[in-house]
Amino acid sequence: MVYLFLADGFEETEALVTVDILRRAGITVKTVGVGGRQVTGSHGIAVTADIVDSELQLADATAVILPGGMPGTKHLEASPVVQDAVSFAENNGLLLAAICAAPSILGKRGLLNGKRATCYPGFETALIGAAVTGAGVERDGRYITGKGAGAVMDFGFEIVTALLDAKTANLVKEAMQCK
């Protein structure tokens, strides 16, 4: 099970396009509402999460995904449930993916130390010890980081590649008419 966290102020494109791509690939994804089932994105789009953070059961987790946006990233970082999920993923060798400002959550914990990573411009200093590339998407081992909303398609396809394979990612890409 892939868990993608939503907190008030999340970047809608980064969250919803990622969920869409993964589900098209046949990956089971649950959105987790931090603090409630109804979550409003940074552009005023209200979304109903699949579960609330108090319902989270990490035993079946295969990946944790953190979309960016402001103040969504700050709310994710302040959530003990999100911090516990990141720790669980780290301690159990699961995929950790974050985009836009959200890689800063991983970076501040030292998880990107010695890894290639990218983020939204202005958050580079929070990626402590990372080799910040400025690329649209970076994958280094089980860490995937994305620069922002404009890179979300590639971010989603990279997650599919990591969890399944490149062939499946390419089939989804072709079906979606992406170059």
C-alpha positions in Angstrom: 0.0 0.0 0.0 1.3 3.4 -0.9 0.3 6.2 1.4 0.2 9.8 0.1 -0.4 12.5 2.8 -2.6 15.5 2.4 -2.5 18.5 4.7 -4.3 21.8 4.4 -2.4 23.9 1.9 -1.0 20.9 -0.2 -0.2 21.5 -3.9 -3.1 19.9 -5.7 -1.4 19.0 -8.9 1.5 17.3 -7.1 -0.8 15.2 -5.0 -3.6 14.3 -7.4 -1.6 13.7 -10.5 0.7 11.4 -8.6 -2.2 9.4 -7.2 -3.8 9.2 -10.7 -0.6 7.9 -12.4 0.0 5.3 -9.7 -3.6 4.1 -9.8 -3.5 3.9 -13.6 -0.4 1.6 -13.1 -2.5 -0.6 -10.9 -0.8 0.5 -7.7 -3.0 0.7 -4.6 -2.8 4.2 -3.1 -4.5 5.7 -0.2 -4.6 9.4 0.5 -4.2 10.2 4.2 -5.9 13.4 5.5 -3.8 15.0 8.2 -6.2 16.2 10.8 -9.4 15.3 8.9 -10.9 13.7 5.9 -11.7 17.0 4.1 -8.4 18.7 3.1 -8.1 21.9 1.1 -5.2 22.5 -1.2 -3.2 25.7 -1.6 -5.4 26.8 -4.5 -8.7 26.3 -2.7 -9.6 22.8 -4.1 -11.2 20.7 -1.4 -10.4 16.9 -1.5 -11.8 14.0 0.5 -9.0 11.8 1.7 -9.4 8.0 1.6 -8.6 7.8 5.3 -7.7 10.2 8.2 -4.3 10.1 9.8 -5.7 8.3 13.0 -6.7 5.4 10.8 -3.3 4.9 9.3 -1.9 1.3 9.5 1.7 1.2 8.3 2.1 -2.6 8.5 1.1 -2.9 4.8 3.0 0.2 3.6 5.3 -0.1 0.5 5.9 3.7 0.1 5.3 7.1 1.6 4.7 10.1 -0.6 4.7 13.7 0.5 3.4 16.4 -1.9 4.6 19.9 -1.5 2.8 23.2 -1.4 2.5 25.9 1.3 1.5 25.8 4.0 0.9 22.1 3.3 4.5 21.2 3.7 4.7 22.9 7.1 1.6 21.1 8.2 3.1 17.7 7.1 6.3 18.4 8.9 4.4 19.3 12.1 2.4 16.1 12.1 3.6 13.4 14.4 1.8 10.8 12.2 3.7 12.0 9.1 7.0 11.9 11.0 6.2 8.4 12.3 5.4 7.3 8.7 8.7 8.7 7.4 10.5 6.9 10.3 8.7 3.7 9.5 9.6 3.9 5.8 13.2 4.7 6.6 13.5 1.9 9.2 11.9 -0.7 6.9 13.6 0.2 3.6 10.5 1.5 1.9 10.3 4.0 -0.9 10.2 7.7 0.2 9.1 10.2 -2.4 8.6 14.0 -1.9 8.1 16.9 -4.3 8.4 20.7 -4.3 9.0 21.9 -0.7 8.4 18.5 0.8 11.9 17.1 0.2 12.9 19.6 3.0 11.1 17.3 5.5 13.4 14.4 4.4 16.4 16.7 4.2 16.1 18.2 7.7 16.1 14.6 9.1 19.3 13.9 7.3 17.7 11.2 5.1 19.1 12.8 1.9 22.6 13.1 3.1 24.9 11.8 0.3 22.0 11.4 -2.1 21.2 13.2 -5.3 18.0 15.3 -4.7 16.0 18.2 -6.0 13.4 20.5 -4.6 11.5 23.7 -5.2 14.0 26.7 -5.6 14.6 28.2 -2.2 14.5 25.0 -0.2 17.9 23.7 -1.2 19.6 24.5 2.2 17.1 22.2 4.0 18.4 19.2 1.9 21.2 18.7 4.4 24.1 16.8 2.9 22.4 16.2 -0.4 23.9 16.8 -3.8 21.2 19.2 -5.0 20.9 19.0 -8.7 18.0 21.2 -9.7 16.7 18.5 -12.0 13.0 18.0 -12.5 13.2 14.6 -10.7 15.9 12.7 -9.0 15.9 9.1 -7.9 18.8 7.9 -5.7 18.1 4.5 -4.3 14.8 4.4 -2.5 14.5 8.2 -2.4 12.6 10.1 -5.2 12.5 13.9 -5.1 10.8 16.3 -7.5 11.3 20.0 -8.2 7.6 21.1 -8.3 4.3 20.9 -10.1 5.8 21.1 -13.5 7.7 17.9 -12.9 4.8 15.9 -11.4 4.3 13.7 -14.4 7.9 12.5 -14.4 7.7 12.2 -10.6 4.7 9.9 -10.8 6.3 7.8 -13.6 9.5 7.5 -11.6 7.5 6.2 -8.6 5.8 3.6 -10.9 9.2 2.6 -12.2 10.6 2.2 -8.7 7.6 0.2 -7.4 6.9 -1.9 -10.5 9.1 -1.4 -13.6 10.0 1.0 -16.5 7.8 -1.0 -18.9 4.7 -0.4 -16.9 5.6 3.3 -16.4 6.1 3.6 -20.2 2.7 2.0 -20.9 0.9 4.4 -18.6 2.9 7.3 -20.1 1.8 6.2 -23.6 -1.8 5.7 -22.6 -1.8 9.3 -21.1 -0.3 10.7 -24.3 2.9 11.9 -22.6 6.0 12.2 -24.6 
